[in-house]
Structure formats: C-alpha cells, structure tokens
Amino acid sequence: METTFTSPLQLGVAAFVIGLSGAMAPGPFLTVSITRTLRHGRISALLLLVGHALLEATLLIGFAFGLQSFLSRPTVATTLAMVGGAFLLWMGGDLLLGAIRGTISADIDTPVQDPPASSRFGPVLQGVLVSLSNPYWTLWWVTIGVTLASQGLSMGPLGVGSFFLGHQLADFAWYGFVIAAVHGGRHLLSDRIYRTVIGLCATFLLYLAVRFLVAGVTGL
C-alpha cells in the first residue's frame, strides 16, 4: 500500500488535526463529559477518556486482523445505530427525569436520593458504552480512521503508535479543555441552573437517540 505520509511524525500530526476536528463536533460523548463533570468532578470525567482510548486501542488491534470489513457491513451499521439509539434514549430519559424531579443537586458534597442510573456505570465503562452508542463514531473509524490506521500499520509499530498517540492527544486536548472549563464553573451554579443544564444535555441526548434510531430503521 502506498502511503500518503512519509514518516510516523507526519502521520501523528495528521491524526491529531483530523482527530481534533472530530472531537470538537457536538455529540453524545461531549454531552456525557459535561454531565459527568458536573455530577462527579473532573477526574471522573477524564476517566471517560480512558475508556474511550481503551476501546479505540482494541479497535486498532482488530483492524490488523480485518475487523473493518465486518464493521462496514450494512447489517452491522444498522444494528449499531439501533442499539446505540436505545442506549442514549434510556440514558437521556433517565437524566431528564432526574432534572425534572429534582433528584440531582449542584452540591456534589450532598448525597441525593435515586441518582440517575446513567451515573451508576463506572466512568471507564461509561466511556466505552457512550462511544459505542454513537454510530457516527463507527462510521468515522471505518472510513477516515481505517485509512490512517492502515498507513500506520504499513510503517510498522512506530507508525501505529504515532497514529494512536496523535489521535488520543486530540481527544484529551479538547475534552480536557471542556472538562476544566465546566469544573471551574460548577460551584457557581445554583440548583435551578444546574438542573436546567442537565436537562438541556439530556434533551440533546434524546435528540441524538431519535436520530440514530431513525437512521437504523431507514438505513440512512
């Protein structure tokens, strides 16, 4: 395979820039990162990225054995869209109910009753599940991702490492900035504003869930 990039460094820089453009797009991972930061703090939110990175490392290993051909099948894409949409529907609905019923509080030092079920996942596992719930994440990896990963594989271990490191640095740079910004202002939130923010995030998750479910049904 002829490579577009002539060195692992070039590939790593490209992976960072392309990965950053994808990370900055609004989606379920951004929304869950915000809600996790508000409810559990920045360390817990950053652990979402650890789960995300572990999933992508596993995916990259799978690419070395031809996993991309399986993921690109229409039936697989449809299944991922349906399952992902259902997961986001459950998680968004649960958060929205918590905001409406007042069972969540801006005071993280004060325990609340009946916390949203979506927060009962450990942050690493939730990072994996939220990533898997987004069919656009899969689409990115079987198109742009597999192209860059293949070029890394053709360069050997150094190329693969440069691609993976560049891509993960993009995620940590953007989400680290978002998490730090949200964490810095969360103690200024009243319960009313806090629940409004959580409610808006939950509504956006429900919107994405419907989009994913419709895409799964229609095959779009």
Helices and strands as residue ranges (DSSP letters): H 8-23, H 28-40, H 42-63, H 67-71, H 74-101, G 117-119, H 123-133, H 135-140, I 141-145, H 146-155, H 157-185, G 186-188, H 191-218
